[in-house]
Amino acid sequence: MTACPKCGADIEEGKAYCSNPACGAVTGARPAPETKTVVDKQFILNLKFDFVLIARLAALAIAALALAVFYFSARS
């Protein structure tokens, strides 16, 4: 902990301002620089959904589920 250069109050490590509301002096500590997240827009634009393929796969899955239900629920 360091002392505020203006009022002498204790300042926690990494704080940029004095915690005393009456003081609010800027300390020598600098906040961490902000990092920017870069989104590759070209990747998002190239991502295309083939809804016909998705519909066919869903229909196939439903048909397979129905066949499994009929097969396992049939009594011999």
MIPALUM-802508 format. One line per 4 residues: their letters; for each residue x, z, y of C-alpha. Coordinates in steps of 0.1 Angstrom, whole numbers. Example, Ala and Ser with C-alpha at 12.3 -4.5 7.8 and 13.67 -1.06 7.14 Angstrom:
AS	123,78,-45 ~ 137,71,-11 $
! end
This chain:
MTAC	0,0,0 ~ 12,-7,35 ~ 2,6,68 ~ -18,-13,94 $
PKCG	5,-23,123 ~ -23,-15,148 ~ -40,17,137 ~ -18,30,108 $
ADIE	-45,30,82 ~ -35,22,46 ~ -41,-14,36 ~ -44,-25,-1 $
EGKA	-21,-51,-15 ~ -33,-87,-9 ~ -57,-78,19 ~ -55,-100,50 $
YCSN	-73,-76,74 ~ -73,-39,81 ~ -102,-21,63 ~ -108,1,93 $
PACG	-140,-15,109 ~ -128,-3,144 ~ -95,-21,140 ~ -97,-52,119 $
AVTG	-61,-62,126 ~ -46,-91,108 ~ -19,-80,84 ~ 12,-99,74 $
ARPA	-3,-107,40 ~ -16,-142,36 ~ -45,-150,13 ~ -39,-173,-16 $
PETK	-43,-210,-8 ~ -76,-225,-18 ~ -74,-250,-47 ~ -96,-280,-48 $
TVVD	-112,-293,-79 ~ -111,-330,-81 ~ -139,-347,-100 ~ -131,-381,-115 $
KQFI	-162,-400,-103 ~ -151,-431,-122 ~ -154,-413,-155 ~ -189,-401,-146 $
LNLK	-200,-436,-136 ~ -186,-451,-169 ~ -205,-425,-190 ~ -237,-443,-200 $
FDFV	-264,-431,-224 ~ -278,-456,-248 ~ -314,-443,-250 ~ -324,-468,-277 $
LIAR	-297,-455,-300 ~ -306,-419,-292 ~ -343,-427,-300 ~ -334,-444,-333 $
LAAL	-312,-415,-344 ~ -339,-390,-335 ~ -365,-410,-355 ~ -341,-412,-384 $
AIAA	-335,-374,-383 ~ -373,-368,-382 ~ -378,-391,-412 ~ -350,-374,-431 $
LALA	-364,-340,-424 ~ -399,-351,-435 ~ -385,-365,-468 ~ -366,-333,-474 $
VFYF	-398,-312,-468 ~ -418,-334,-492 ~ -390,-334,-518 ~ -385,-296,-519 $
SARS	-421,-287,-515 ~ -434,-308,-544 ~ -442,-289,-575 ~ -433,-302,-609 $
! end
